[in-house]
Each structure stands twice: as structure tokens, then as C-alpha cells.
Amino acid sequence: MTMANVVANQTNSSSSYIATKDKMNVQLQEMTQNQRRQFQQYLVQYFDFTPVNAQEMSDRITAETYQEAVQKLMSLRDRFVKTFVKDKAAYTFKSLDELLRSKEIPNTTVEEVE
């Protein structure tokens, strides 16, 4: 095998790896977007959020925080069945805000990478 063939094989392997990595990143972004849409629907349907407020809260959800945030919603929903809460949206917002703030890195924003 010549040096040119070795370099060509490495380049093809790198290109294949990058294409696979890019495809996986796109799939992860799509999954995160789907999770955010679903989360937004939960907030509107079960917690009396306005669509705009639900969108703003769901935009803060990441792949890392999604599961814990959904668990928080399920816990709150159970609590609301047993306990009267006058403003479910405000109570839920405060609970989620505290949860997400504890997971966020200060002075950073979540940015979609395209």
C-alpha cells in the first residue's frame, strides 16, 4: 500500500466519521425539538400555561434536563390532584424555573447549532 493510499483511506474514514457524527447531531437536535414540543403541549394542556409562556419554558429544556423536567411535571400533576393550587401555571413555572436554574451554567444561553 502506498503512502497516498494510506492518506486516502484515512481521509475517507475521517469523512465517513464526520458524516456519521453530523447525522447523529441532526438526529439529536430533532429529538430535542420533539421533546420540547411535547413538553410545551404538556404545559398548555395540563398546567394552564399560555402557548407563549409554554414555548419560552420549553426552549430552556435540553436533552440532559428533559427527563427530570417531565418527572417534575408528573409530580406536580399528582400534587394538584390532592391539593388545591389557585394558579397552577405560576406554581409550575416557579418549580420548573428553580429546577432548570439549578442545571444551567451561569452567564450562558442555550443556542441551537445548525
MMTF fields as JSON, N, C-alpha, C and O atoms, coordinates in Angstrom:
{
  "mmtfVersion": "1.0.0",
  "mmtfProducer": "UNKNOWN",
  "numBonds": 455,
  "numAtoms": 456,
  "numGroups": 114,
  "numChains": 1,
  "numModels": 1,
  "chainsPerModel": [1],
  "groupsPerChain": [114],
  "chainIdList": ["A"],
  "bondAtomList": [4, 2, 8, 6, 12, 10, 16, 14, 20, 18, 24, 22, 28, 26, 32, 30, 36, 34, 40, 38, 44, 42, 48, 46, 52, 50, 56, 54, 60, 58, 64, 62, 68, 66, 72, 70, 76, 74, 80, 78, 84, 82, 88, 86, 92, 90, 96, 94, 100, 98, 104, 102, 108, 106, 112, 110, 116, 114, 120, 118, 124, 122, 128, 126, 132, 130, 136, 134, 140, 138, 144, 142, 148, 146, 152, 150, 156, 154, 160, 158, 164, 162, 168, 166, 172, 170, 176, 174, 180, 178, 184, 182, 188, 186, 192, 190, 196, 194, 200, 198, 204, 202, 208, 206, 212, 210, 216, 214, 220, 218, 224, 222, 228, 226, 232, 230, 236, 234, 240, 238, 244, 242, 248, 246, 252, 250, 256, 254, 260, 258, 264, 262, 268, 266, 272, 270, 276, 274, 280, 278, 284, 282, 288, 286, 292, 290, 296, 294, 300, 298, 304, 302, 308, 306, 312, 310, 316, 314, 320, 318, 324, 322, 328, 326, 332, 330, 336, 334, 340, 338, 344, 342, 348, 346, 352, 350, 356, 354, 360, 358, 364, 362, 368, 366, 372, 370, 376, 374, 380, 378, 384, 382, 388, 386, 392, 390, 396, 394, 400, 398, 404, 402, 408, 406, 412, 410, 416, 414, 420, 418, 424, 422, 428, 426, 432, 430, 436, 434, 440, 438, 444, 442, 448, 446, 452, 450],
  "bondOrderList": [1, 1, 1, 1, 1, 1, 1, 1, 1, 1, 1, 1, 1, 1, 1, 1, 1, 1, 1, 1, 1, 1, 1, 1, 1, 1, 1, 1, 1, 1, 1, 1, 1, 1, 1, 1, 1, 1, 1, 1, 1, 1, 1, 1, 1, 1, 1, 1, 1, 1, 1, 1, 1, 1, 1, 1, 1, 1, 1, 1, 1, 1, 1, 1, 1, 1, 1, 1, 1, 1, 1, 1, 1, 1, 1, 1, 1, 1, 1, 1, 1, 1, 1, 1, 1, 1, 1, 1, 1, 1, 1, 1, 1, 1, 1, 1, 1, 1, 1, 1, 1, 1, 1, 1, 1, 1, 1, 1, 1, 1, 1, 1, 1],
  "groupList": [{"groupName": "MET", "atomNameList": ["N", "CA", "C", "O"], "elementList": ["N", "C", "C", "O"], "formalChargeList": [0, 0, 0, 0], "bondAtomList": [1, 0, 2, 1, 3, 2], "bondOrderList": [1, 1, 2], "singleLetterCode": "M", "chemCompType": "L-PEPTIDE LINKING"}, {"groupName": "THR", "atomNameList": ["N", "CA", "C", "O"], "elementList": ["N", "C", "C", "O"], "formalChargeList": [0, 0, 0, 0], "bondAtomList": [1, 0, 2, 1, 3, 2], "bondOrderList": [1, 1, 2], "singleLetterCode": "T", "chemCompType": "L-PEPTIDE LINKING"}, {"groupName": "ALA", "atomNameList": ["N", "CA", "C", "O"], "elementList": ["N", "C", "C", "O"], "formalChargeList": [0, 0, 0, 0], "bondAtomList": [1, 0, 2, 1, 3, 2], "bondOrderList": [1, 1, 2], "singleLetterCode": "A", "chemCompType": "L-PEPTIDE LINKING"}, {"groupName": "ASN", "atomNameList": ["N", "CA", "C", "O"], "elementList": ["N", "C", "C", "O"], "formalChargeList": [0, 0, 0, 0], "bondAtomList": [1, 0, 2, 1, 3, 2], "bondOrderList": [1, 1, 2], "singleLetterCode": "N", "chemCompType": "L-PEPTIDE LINKING"}, {"groupName": "VAL", "atomNameList": ["N", "CA", "C", "O"], "elementList": ["N", "C", "C", "O"], "formalChargeList": [0, 0, 0, 0], "bondAtomList": [1, 0, 2, 1, 3, 2], "bondOrderList": [1, 1, 2], "singleLetterCode": "V", "chemCompType": "L-PEPTIDE LINKING"}, {"groupName": "GLN", "atomNameList": ["N", "CA", "C", "O"], "elementList": ["N", "C", "C", "O"], "formalChargeList": [0, 0, 0, 0], "bondAtomList": [1, 0, 2, 1, 3, 2], "bondOrderList": [1, 1, 2], "singleLetterCode": "Q", "chemCompType": "L-PEPTIDE LINKING"}, {"groupName": "SER", "atomNameList": ["N", "CA", "C", "O"], "elementList": ["N", "C", "C", "O"], "formalChargeList": [0, 0, 0, 0], "bondAtomList": [1, 0, 2, 1, 3, 2], "bondOrderList": [1, 1, 2], "singleLetterCode": "S", "chemCompType": "L-PEPTIDE LINKING"}, {"groupName": "TYR", "atomNameList": ["N", "CA", "C", "O"], "elementList": ["N", "C", "C", "O"], "formalChargeList": [0, 0, 0, 0], "bondAtomList": [1, 0, 2, 1, 3, 2], "bondOrderList": [1, 1, 2], "singleLetterCode": "Y", "chemCompType": "L-PEPTIDE LINKING"}, {"groupName": "ILE", "atomNameList": ["N", "CA", "C", "O"], "elementList": ["N", "C", "C", "O"], "formalChargeList": [0, 0, 0, 0], "bondAtomList": [1, 0, 2, 1, 3, 2], "bondOrderList": [1, 1, 2], "singleLetterCode": "I", "chemCompType": "L-PEPTIDE LINKING"}, {"groupName": "LYS", "atomNameList": ["N", "CA", "C", "O"], "elementList": ["N", "C", "C", "O"], "formalChargeList": [0, 0, 0, 0], "bondAtomList": [1, 0, 2, 1, 3, 2], "bondOrderList": [1, 1, 2], "singleLetterCode": "K", "chemCompType": "L-PEPTIDE LINKING"}, {"groupName": "ASP", "atomNameList": ["N", "CA", "C", "O"], "elementList": ["N", "C", "C", "O"], "formalChargeList": [0, 0, 0, 0], "bondAtomList": [1, 0, 2, 1, 3, 2], "bondOrderList": [1, 1, 2], "singleLetterCode": "D", "chemCompType": "L-PEPTIDE LINKING"}, {"groupName": "LEU", "atomNameList": ["N", "CA", "C", "O"], "elementList": ["N", "C", "C", "O"], "formalChargeList": [0, 0, 0, 0], "bondAtomList": [1, 0, 2, 1, 3, 2], "bondOrderList": [1, 1, 2], "singleLetterCode": "L", "chemCompType": "L-PEPTIDE LINKING"}, {"groupName": "GLU", "atomNameList": ["N", "CA", "C", "O"], "elementList": ["N", "C", "C", "O"], "formalChargeList": [0, 0, 0, 0], "bondAtomList": [1, 0, 2, 1, 3, 2], "bondOrderList": [1, 1, 2], "singleLetterCode": "E", "chemCompType": "L-PEPTIDE LINKING"}, {"groupName": "ARG", "atomNameList": ["N", "CA", "C", "O"], "elementList": ["N", "C", "C", "O"], "formalChargeList": [0, 0, 0, 0], "bondAtomList": [1, 0, 2, 1, 3, 2], "bondOrderList": [1, 1, 2], "singleLetterCode": "R", "chemCompType": "L-PEPTIDE LINKING"}, {"groupName": "PHE", "atomNameList": ["N", "CA", "C", "O"], "elementList": ["N", "C", "C", "O"], "formalChargeList": [0, 0, 0, 0], "bondAtomList": [1, 0, 2, 1, 3, 2], "bondOrderList": [1, 1, 2], "singleLetterCode": "F", "chemCompType": "L-PEPTIDE LINKING"}, {"groupName": "PRO", "atomNameList": ["N", "CA", "C", "O"], "elementList": ["N", "C", "C", "O"], "formalChargeList": [0, 0, 0, 0], "bondAtomList": [1, 0, 2, 1, 3, 2], "bondOrderList": [1, 1, 2], "singleLetterCode": "P", "chemCompType": "L-PEPTIDE LINKING"}],
  "groupTypeList": [0, 1, 0, 2, 3, 4, 4, 2, 3, 5, 1, 3, 6, 6, 6, 6, 7, 8, 2, 1, 9, 10, 9, 0, 3, 4, 5, 11, 5, 12, 0, 1, 5, 3, 5, 13, 13, 5, 14, 5, 5, 7, 11, 4, 5, 7, 14, 10, 14, 1, 15, 4, 3, 2, 5, 12, 0, 6, 10, 13, 8, 1, 2, 12, 1, 7, 5, 12, 2, 4, 5, 9, 11, 0, 6, 11, 13, 10, 13, 14, 4, 9, 1, 14, 4, 9, 10, 9, 2, 2, 7, 1, 14, 9, 6, 11, 10, 12, 11, 11, 13, 6, 9, 12, 8, 15, 3, 1, 1, 4, 12, 12, 4, 12],
  "groupIdList": [1, 2, 3, 4, 5, 6, 7, 8, 9, 10, 11, 12, 13, 14, 15, 16, 17, 18, 19, 20, 21, 22, 23, 24, 25, 26, 27, 28, 29, 30, 31, 32, 33, 34, 35, 36, 37, 38, 39, 40, 41, 42, 43, 44, 45, 46, 47, 48, 49, 50, 51, 52, 53, 54, 55, 56, 57, 58, 59, 60, 61, 62, 63, 64, 65, 66, 67, 68, 69, 70, 71, 72, 73, 74, 75, 76, 77, 78, 79, 80, 81, 82, 83, 84, 85, 86, 87, 88, 89, 90, 91, 92, 93, 94, 95, 96, 97, 98, 99, 100, 101, 102, 103, 104, 105, 106, 107, 108, 109, 110, 111, 112, 113, 114],
  "secStructList": [7, 7, 2, 2, 2, 2, 2, 2, 2, 2, 2, 2, 2, 2, 2, 2, 2, 2, 2, 2, 2, 2, 2, 2, 2, 2, 2, 2, 2, 2, 2, 2, 2, 2, 2, 2, 2, 2, 2, 2, 2, 2, 2, 2, 2, 2, 2, 7, 7, 7, 2, 2, 2, 2, 2, 2, 2, 2, 6, 6, 7, 7, 6, 6, 6, 2, 2, 2, 2, 2, 2, 2, 2, 2, 2, 2, 2, 2, 2, 2, 2, 2, 1, 7, 7, 1, 7, 2, 2, 2, 2, 2, 2, 2, 2, 2, 2, 2, 2, 2, 2, 2, 2, 1, 7, 6, 6, 7, 7, 7, 7, 7, 7, 7],
  "xCoordList": [0.852, 0.0, 0.894, 1.822, 0.605, 1.419, 0.971, -0.109, 1.812, 1.506, 0.255, -0.549, 0.095, -1.081, -2.353, -3.374, -2.293, -3.469, -3.796, -4.968, -2.772, -2.99, -3.666, -4.629, -3.154, -3.733, -5.17, -6.052, -5.412, -6.756, -7.712, -8.847, -7.25, -8.093, -8.399, -9.526, -7.409, -7.635, -8.616, -9.48, -8.476, -9.38, -10.807, -11.752, -10.96, -12.294, -12.876, -14.066, -12.058, -12.521, -12.945, -13.982, -12.147, -12.479, -13.76, -14.608, -13.911, -15.115, -16.336, -17.395, -16.193, -17.287, -17.65, -18.828, -16.633, -16.853, -17.569, -18.504, -17.131, -17.752, -19.194, -20.082, -19.437, -20.801, -21.688, -22.832, -21.186, -21.948, -22.201, -23.305, -21.171, -21.308, -22.312, -23.136, -22.251, -23.196, -24.621, -25.545, -24.799, -26.117, -26.645, -27.825, -25.771, -26.18, -26.544, -27.517, -25.785, -26.095, -27.458, -28.234, -27.743, -29.039, -30.159, -31.195, -29.951, -30.968, -31.18, -32.313, -30.101, -30.224, -30.953, -31.773, -30.663, -31.355, -32.85, -33.688, -33.174, -34.578, -35.278, -36.421, -34.601, -35.174, -35.414, -36.463, -34.446, -34.601, -35.76, -36.534, -35.893, -37.003, -38.344, -39.308, -38.398, -39.628, -39.962, -41.125, -38.948, -39.168, -39.678, -40.58, -39.112, -39.554, -41.005, -41.781, -41.367, -42.757, -43.715, -44.772, -43.339, -44.163, -44.279, -45.363, -43.175, -43.162, -44.059, -44.814, -43.972, -44.807, -46.289, -47.101, -46.641, -48.027, -48.497, -49.628, -47.643, -47.994, -48.3, -49.285, -47.448, -47.625, -48.95, -49.632, -49.314, -50.567, -51.767, -52.732, -51.692, -52.838, -53.123, -54.282, -52.087, -52.295, -51.979, -52.369, -51.285, -50.816, -51.228, -50.717, -52.151, -52.758, -51.766, -52.004, -50.672, -49.735, -50.336, -51.084, -50.003, -50.327, -49.327, -48.234, -49.675, -48.724, -47.381, -46.335, -47.406, -46.158, -45.285, -44.084, -45.884, -45.11, -44.621, -43.51, -45.447, -45.044, -43.856, -42.934, -43.883, -42.769, -41.481, -40.422, -41.581, -40.39, -39.801, -38.583, -40.658, -40.162, -39.593, -38.531, -40.268, -39.789, -38.477, -37.686, -38.245, -36.975, -35.787, -34.647, -36.046, -34.969, -34.641, -33.637, -35.49, -35.291, -34.174, -34.127, -33.286, -32.218, -32.383, -33.194, -31.617, -31.656, -31.303, -31.825, -30.417, -29.982, -31.037, -31.084, -31.876, -32.846, -34.256, -35.128, -34.481, -35.843, -36.476, -37.585, -35.792, -36.378, -36.723, -37.799, -35.827, -36.074, -37.224, -38.018, -37.306, -38.388, -39.739, -40.731, -39.787, -41.035, -41.428, -42.604, -40.449, -40.732, -41.295, -42.197, -40.76, -41.258, -42.713, -43.538, -43.033, -44.415, -45.352, -46.453, -44.925, -45.755, -45.984, -47.089, -44.954, -45.061, -46.027, -46.865, -45.904, -46.802, -48.249, -49.178, -48.428, -49.789, -50.437, -51.609, -49.675, -50.188, -50.524, -51.553, -49.666, -49.896, -51.159, -51.916, -51.395, -52.564, -53.869, -54.921, -53.801, -54.993, -55.37, -56.552, -54.361, -54.582, -54.698, -55.304, -54.116, -54.043, -54.524, -54.146, -55.361, -55.833, -54.719, -54.142, -54.432, -53.469, -54.209, -54.712, -54.267, -55.048, -54.528, -55.311, -53.211, -52.613, -51.597, -50.414, -52.087, -51.223, -50.061, -48.942, -50.327, -49.275, -48.142, -46.971, -48.475, -47.436, -46.655, -45.428, -47.357, -46.703, -45.759, -44.629, -46.248, -45.451, -44.251, -43.141, -44.481, -43.376, -42.268, -41.094, -42.64, -41.645, -40.878, -39.658, -41.592, -40.943, -39.973, -38.851, -40.421, -39.554, -38.383, -37.259, -38.656, -37.602, -36.491, -35.308, -36.872, -35.873, -35.086, -33.864, -35.78, -35.114, -34.117, -32.964, -34.561, -33.704, -32.555, -31.447, -32.806, -31.718, -30.621, -29.439, -31.011, -30.011, -29.152, -28.06, -29.642, -28.914, -28.167, -27.248, -28.563, -27.959, -26.613, -26.374, -25.757, -24.449, -24.625, -25.117, -24.232, -24.43, -23.781, -22.74, -24.423, -23.929, -23.798, -22.939, -24.653, -24.66, -26.094, -27.04, -26.236, -27.557, -27.498, -26.442, -28.664, -28.748, -28.91, -29.771, -28.08, -28.12, -28.213, -27.456, -29.134, -29.271, -28.111, -27.823, -27.458, -26.347, -26.863, -27.441, -26.654, -27.132, -25.995, -26.218],
  "yCoordList": [-1.175, 0.0, 1.232, 1.346, 2.123, 3.329, 4.342, 4.228, 5.317, 6.381, 7.144, 7.551, 7.336, 8.039, 7.264, 7.858, 5.922, 5.093, 5.169, 5.219, 5.179, 5.285, 6.616, 6.663, 7.687, 9.01, 9.048, 9.591, 8.483, 8.466, 7.684, 8.107, 6.536, 5.733, 6.494, 6.45, 7.185, 7.963, 9.102, 9.393, 9.738, 10.835, 10.319, 10.938, 9.164, 8.573, 8.189, 8.395, 7.635, 7.255, 8.493, 8.488, 9.553, 10.792, 11.392, 11.849, 11.397, 11.943, 11.132, 11.696, 9.824, 8.948, 9.201, 9.255, 9.356, 9.63, 10.967, 11.075, 11.976, 13.309, 13.25, 13.829, 12.557, 12.443, 11.718, 12.121, 10.661, 9.92, 10.796, 10.809, 11.531, 12.415, 13.527, 13.861, 14.103, 15.145, 14.598, 15.263, 13.397, 12.784, 12.547, 12.77, 12.096, 11.862, 13.185, 13.238, 14.244, 15.557, 16.052, 16.601, 15.857, 16.265, 15.472, 16.035, 14.17, 13.339, 13.77, 13.806, 14.093, 14.552, 15.888, 16.098, 16.791, 18.084, 17.886, 18.535, 16.977, 16.706, 16.102, 16.452, 15.195, 14.579, 15.631, 15.636, 16.515, 17.578, 18.493, 18.891, 18.83, 19.679, 18.981, 19.609, 17.687, 16.928, 16.899, 17.037, 16.719, 16.732, 18.094, 18.174, 19.147, 20.493, 20.735, 21.311, 20.289, 20.45, 19.679, 20.188, 18.462, 17.651, 18.301, 18.346, 18.794, 19.457, 20.692, 20.944, 21.445, 22.632, 22.243, 22.925, 21.166, 20.709, 20.323, 20.628, 19.658, 19.3, 20.554, 20.604, 21.567, 22.796, 23.473, 23.958, 23.507, 24.15, 23.294, 23.804, 22.008, 21.121, 20.863, 20.868, 20.639, 20.207, 21.267, 21.112, 22.329, 23.273, 24.72, 25.653, 24.889, 26.196, 27.269, 28.457, 26.87, 27.84, 28.423, 27.749, 29.668, 30.211, 29.602, 29.206, 29.522, 28.975, 29.708, 29.079, 31.026, 31.802, 31.447, 31.22, 31.399, 31.05, 29.61, 29.309, 28.726, 27.33, 27.209, 26.431, 27.983, 27.985, 28.464, 27.859, 29.547, 30.099, 29.098, 28.941, 28.423, 27.438, 26.223, 25.727, 25.743, 24.555, 24.819, 23.899, 26.066, 26.406, 26.239, 26.121, 26.229, 26.056, 24.578, 24.256, 23.687, 22.256, 21.768, 22.109, 20.971, 20.346, 18.835, 18.323, 18.138, 16.676, 16.182, 15.165, 16.905, 16.499, 16.762, 16.046, 17.766, 18.131, 17.627, 17.706, 17.11, 16.724, 15.73, 15.958, 14.645, 13.592, 14.093, 13.797, 14.839, 15.365, 16.382, 16.433, 17.174, 18.161, 17.464, 17.898, 16.402, 15.649, 14.995, 14.978, 14.463, 13.881, 14.936, 14.653, 16.143, 17.25, 17.548, 17.763, 17.561, 17.802, 16.717, 17.018, 15.464, 14.369, 14.503, 14.266, 14.877, 15.081, 16.221, 16.107, 17.31, 18.451, 18.088, 18.496, 17.34, 16.945, 16.112, 16.305, 15.187, 14.395, 15.293, 15.107, 16.26, 17.181, 17.999, 18.236, 18.431, 19.261, 18.48, 19.066, 17.159, 16.336, 16.307, 16.292, 16.299, 16.164, 17.501, 17.583, 18.544, 19.838, 20.931, 20.965, 21.822, 22.928, 23.959, 24.425, 24.301, 25.365, 26.367, 26.019, 27.6, 28.628, 28.899, 28.978, 29.041, 29.354, 28.277, 28.382, 27.232, 26.097, 26.529, 26.038, 27.441, 27.876, 28.56, 28.272, 29.457, 30.173, 29.209, 29.284, 28.313, 27.336, 26.443, 26.178, 25.986, 25.112, 25.872, 25.342, 27.118, 27.925, 28.059, 27.855, 28.403, 28.604, 27.307, 27.326, 26.19, 24.9, 24.523, 24.089, 24.695, 24.373, 25.343, 24.946, 26.61, 27.62, 27.273, 27.346, 26.902, 26.525, 25.296, 25.255, 24.304, 23.091, 23.413, 22.985, 24.163, 24.461, 25.393, 25.245, 26.34, 27.224, 26.428, 26.747, 25.407, 24.599, 23.793, 23.35, 23.602, 22.821, 23.7, 23.237, 24.967, 25.859, 26.368, 26.508, 26.637, 27.217, 28.734, 29.263, 29.442, 30.896, 31.612, 31.197, 32.682, 33.542, 32.837, 33.184, 31.841, 31.175, 31.094, 31.191, 30.915, 30.703, 29.455, 29.075, 28.813, 27.648, 28.159, 28.994, 27.655, 28.111, 26.898, 25.94, 26.939, 25.867, 25.952, 27.017, 24.836, 24.782, 24.156, 23.069, 24.835, 24.309, 23.932, 23.472],
  "zCoordList": [0.0, 0.0, 0.0, 0.8, -0.884, -0.975, 0.073, 0.652, 0.297, 1.258, 0.824, 1.663, -0.478, -0.994, -0.672, -0.325, -0.786, -0.457, 1.029, 1.402, 1.88, 3.325, 3.651, 4.416, 3.066, 3.304, 2.78, 3.445, 1.607, 1.024, 1.923, 2.143, 2.444, 3.338, 4.625, 5.118, 5.166, 6.383, 6.121, 6.948, 4.971, 4.613, 4.465, 4.953, 3.78, 3.619, 4.973, 5.213, 5.858, 7.19, 7.967, 8.632, 7.885, 8.582, 8.035, 8.801, 6.709, 6.09, 6.5, 6.775, 6.541, 6.948, 8.407, 8.761, 9.249, 10.676, 10.854, 11.648, 10.118, 10.223, 9.736, 10.362, 8.625, 8.107, 9.102, 9.314, 9.714, 10.719, 11.936, 12.481, 12.363, 13.513, 13.213, 14.065, 12.009, 11.609, 11.602, 12.07, 11.078, 11.021, 12.44, 12.713, 13.334, 14.709, 15.389, 16.141, 15.139, 15.708, 15.23, 16.012, 13.956, 13.408, 14.081, 14.435, 14.257, 14.907, 16.359, 16.838, 17.051, 18.438, 18.512, 19.406, 17.581, 17.542, 17.285, 17.91, 16.353, 16.056, 17.264, 17.56, 17.965, 19.146, 20.23, 20.875, 20.427, 21.424, 21.046, 21.916, 19.777, 19.333, 19.569, 20.007, 19.277, 19.521, 21.008, 21.387, 21.847, 23.289, 23.747, 24.58, 23.212, 23.58, 23.178, 23.941, 21.972, 21.519, 22.431, 22.805, 22.779, 23.661, 25.041, 25.622, 25.554, 26.848, 26.816, 27.755, 25.749, 25.579, 25.593, 26.219, 24.915, 24.896, 26.301, 26.679, 27.072, 28.457, 29.265, 30.001, 29.121, 29.903, 29.585, 30.488, 28.325, 27.923, 28.355, 28.925, 28.077, 28.304, 29.783, 30.197, 30.577, 31.956, 33.02, 34.177, 32.641, 33.653, 33.373, 33.992, 32.439, 32.156, 31.7, 31.917, 31.078, 30.515, 29.237, 28.529, 28.953, 27.637, 26.648, 27.052, 25.384, 24.407, 24.394, 24.238, 24.555, 24.533, 25.74, 25.593, 26.925, 28.128, 28.072, 28.507, 27.537, 27.399, 26.452, 26.698, 25.367, 24.409, 25.072, 24.904, 25.821, 26.484, 27.473, 27.546, 28.23, 29.193, 28.468, 28.844, 27.453, 26.747, 26.009, 25.802, 25.614, 24.962, 25.909, 25.46, 27.193, 28.181, 28.421, 29.056, 27.912, 28.107, 27.186, 26.004, 27.751, 26.965, 27.036, 27.808, 26.236, 26.286, 27.686, 28.144, 28.358, 29.69, 30.762, 31.763, 30.571, 31.601, 31.322, 32.187, 30.122, 29.724, 30.69, 31.173, 30.975, 31.792, 33.192, 33.711, 33.791, 35.131, 35.122, 36.061, 34.077, 33.97, 33.808, 34.394, 33.028, 32.863, 34.189, 34.554, 34.899, 36.209, 37.159, 37.947, 37.079, 37.905, 37.545, 38.433, 36.251, 35.83, 36.351, 36.812, 36.281, 36.771, 38.277, 38.763, 39.001, 40.44, 40.754, 41.648, 40.017, 40.222, 39.882, 40.579, 38.833, 38.438, 39.538, 39.859, 40.113, 41.235, 42.421, 43.071, 42.703, 43.814, 43.589, 44.53, 42.357, 42.063, 42.205, 42.459, 42.042, 42.236, 43.718, 44.063, 44.593, 46.033, 46.759, 47.828, 46.177, 46.842, 45.896, 44.725, 46.415, 45.594, 45.434, 46.417, 44.205, 43.897, 43.02, 41.952, 43.476, 42.784, 41.377, 40.431, 41.235, 39.932, 39.577, 39.903, 38.896, 38.541, 37.654, 37.803, 36.739, 35.814, 36.571, 36.322, 37.488, 38.243, 39.131, 39.204, 39.8, 40.678, 39.873, 40.284, 38.718, 37.847, 37.291, 37.243, 36.872, 36.346, 37.387, 37.079, 38.613, 39.662, 39.936, 40.094, 39.99, 40.238, 39.123, 39.381, 37.882, 36.745, 36.647, 36.34, 36.908, 36.856, 37.854, 37.521, 39.061, 40.071, 39.628, 39.767, 39.099, 38.624, 37.514, 37.565, 36.521, 35.372, 35.741, 35.224, 36.62, 37.07, 37.77, 37.647, 38.494, 39.2, 38.228, 38.584, 37.005, 35.987, 34.991, 34.316, 34.9, 33.907, 34.39, 35.589, 33.447, 33.748, 33.704, 32.707, 34.762, 34.799, 33.607, 33.097, 33.19, 32.114, 30.779, 29.968, 30.549, 29.243, 28.758, 29.54, 27.461, 26.88, 26.032, 25.527, 25.882, 25.025, 23.612, 23.336, 22.717, 21.331, 20.424, 20.579, 19.486, 18.512, 17.527, 16.981, 17.308, 16.358, 15.08, 15.095, 13.995, 12.71, 11.815, 10.695]
}
